[in-house]
Structures are given as structure tokens and as C-alpha cells.
């Protein structure tokens, strides 16, 4: 279960000094952090004191794919019209916001229908016009570049009803100071939801995994080798802090503290590496789990360029963001399953198929929802059967639903 507690924005916080953080030896040797050094166990303490983080701000949401509407003309000095058109035509429930004002610059069809169910357009209006609650201030961290993105909760005002909503926000534009943000709108953040057909080449697959309460990686999908040039067996057992460059340890600890305190997700861009591999920029998305401070995570490539300057770049940003949120959500769901069932031997795609099978979906429905052929889904399941040493779907479901193992939430 995700904790629902929040931090008061004005709480004093402790920000770790990067000079006190030593990079541990790459593989093994978990005793390489001396007394007085920053430890994962400090994360709840930072969260409790605020850690300079405030609660998450927010935006809006919904789900079905939808009708598009003509976009408003591009504002002088704003994103090109072609970029706005990509957001408007996107079937994902998405907004493009100017920050820190939260003015809606472009909205997809589903986002429009959610915010303006009686017609009209949210474009040119402040997002706060559609919500009961106000922002909390964490958006400023995205503006400054301290945070890549965050998960937020808002209450949407719809007629006489107040509708609770969840949104993921990701900053875009400008290497120094962000000028805009994408808002990924969700109906139920706990569900995987329906996949949508991605444009050719968009939305690269994410590596997914989880950590235990000591921030040690206890599960990671087998496709991690493509990101870190190391097999999953080398990554499992490592501290999450050891997988990033020394300069990124303090920002990562701040993001972890923020998620631990708020019970909501965060994302940041870090240089990731492991012994013998070259550092590479990756987007790391974190979702808190119990026992605290354990986390589900997703890791993706960072697309080059600024999404605000080209239509292809914005298309990649929208679909990559969607993939990251969906992947991390599936990883969090997997973290609630018994830890000894071999899920760490699966790829990200295999894990998603297994979770849909546990939801009661049959092969044709899984294939349709993921835009795969039934034979491709069966091939993935055959690989899962082999890795988990079961002979049928029923055996697989029985294995994962057994309660005699140790689960993350127990």
C-alpha cells in the first residue's frame, strides 16, 4: 500500500552535503559506507523534516483515447504550432502547461473532455480554474531543474461534484530553467489501464524493478543489460545509490525523501553506471512502497533534444512519459506479490503480460490491449513458463497467488 501522509511545505529540511557521500565499490562489499556517511536509513528522517521538498503539486486526468480538437494558435515566443498540434492530436490524456503559471497551452481530446465536459477548451486558462485545491509549490522544483517530474493528487471541480484525480507532471524545455511541463492524466493510478498504439519508434521499453527497505535492488527486469551493460544478476543486491554517479546521489536522496514523505512518485534524470560500464543519462521514475523506504522504479533512455522545438521530439516525450508511468505502476504491483516467485527473471514486457493474466485477462484480450498478436503474447508466456518452471497459465496463476511466500507488503 502507498502511504498517504504529506509534508508541510514550510517544514525545515536537511539537505545532504554531496561531499560527505562516498561512492561505494561497484559490486559487492556492502560495508563500504563508513560511520558518519549518509545511509539509506536516513531517508525517512529527511522526509520527516521536510528535506526541502514540500508536497507534490498537481494537474488532471482521465483515460479513454479520444477525439482531437483544433489547437489554439501558438503564442509568440512559445512552442511551434506543430508541437502544439502533436499534443492536441495525442490519444493520451495529456496537457502541455506553461510553468510556473500552470496555464494550459495545449490539451489532448481526452483532457479537454475531462476539464470541459460541457464543451469549450481549457487552452489559455489556468489549471487552478478547474480544481478545488491549490498548488503546493513543488512545481518550482521542476522549474529550477531540481526535479524532472512528480506524481500529484488534485480534486477536479465538475459541476456540483468534486472528483479526485491523479496526475504525473514532467518538465520540458530549457537546460537551465524549465518553461513548460507535460501533465499525464490518470483515472486510477493503481491500474495498468489500456495500452494505446504507439507511433513507430516512440515509447521505448522501460527497465523495471524494486528495492527493499534498505534501498537494495531486490528485483530488476532482465532487459537491464541493454541499459547498464550488466545482467540482472549483477544489479540485484546493489544499493540503488551505487547505480548513479556520485554527483547525482544527493538529488536522488532528495527525491527518495520526498516520495517517502508524501507517498507519491517522483522522477529525475541521472547518470547511471555500474562497474565497467560507461555513464549514461537515464530517466529514473520512483514509486514508494511499504515497508518504507522501499520503492518500485522504472528506468528509460533520455531522448536527445528539447521536445518543445520539434513535433517528433514532443511525440517521443509524450509516449516515453506514458511508458515510464505505466512501467513503474506495473513494477509497484509486482512488488506486492510474493518476493520468492522468480519475477526478477522476467523482462518488463513479460511482467506486464503476467499482471494482466492475474487480472483475469485471456490471451486475446491481452494481445488486443497491448497491440500485440496473440502468437506474440503466447511466445512471451512460453518464456515465462520456462523461467518460472510452470507448465500452464493455471499453474502460473496458482504460483503467484500463493500466500505462503514473503510479500513486499507483508
Secondary structure, DSSP 8 states (H G I E B T S, - for coil): --------TT-------GGG-----SSS-TT-S-TTS--GGGHHHHHHH-TT-----------S-----------TTSS-HHHHHHHHH-SS-EEEEETTTTEEEEE-HHHHHHH-TTS---TTSBGGGGBSS---STHHHHHHTS-SEEEEEEEEEETTEEEEEEEEEEEES-SSS--EEEEEEES-TTS--------TT-S---EEEEE-TTSBEEEE-GGGHHHHSS-HHHHTTSBGGGGB-GGGHHHHHHHHHHHHHHSS-EEEEEEE--TTS--EEEEEEEEEETTTTEEEEEEEE--SS-GGG-HHHHHHHHHHHHHHHHHHHHHHHHHTSBTTS-GGGS-HHHHHHHHHHHTT--HHHHHHHHT--HHHHHHHHHHHHHHHT-SSHHHHHHHHH-SSS-BTT-
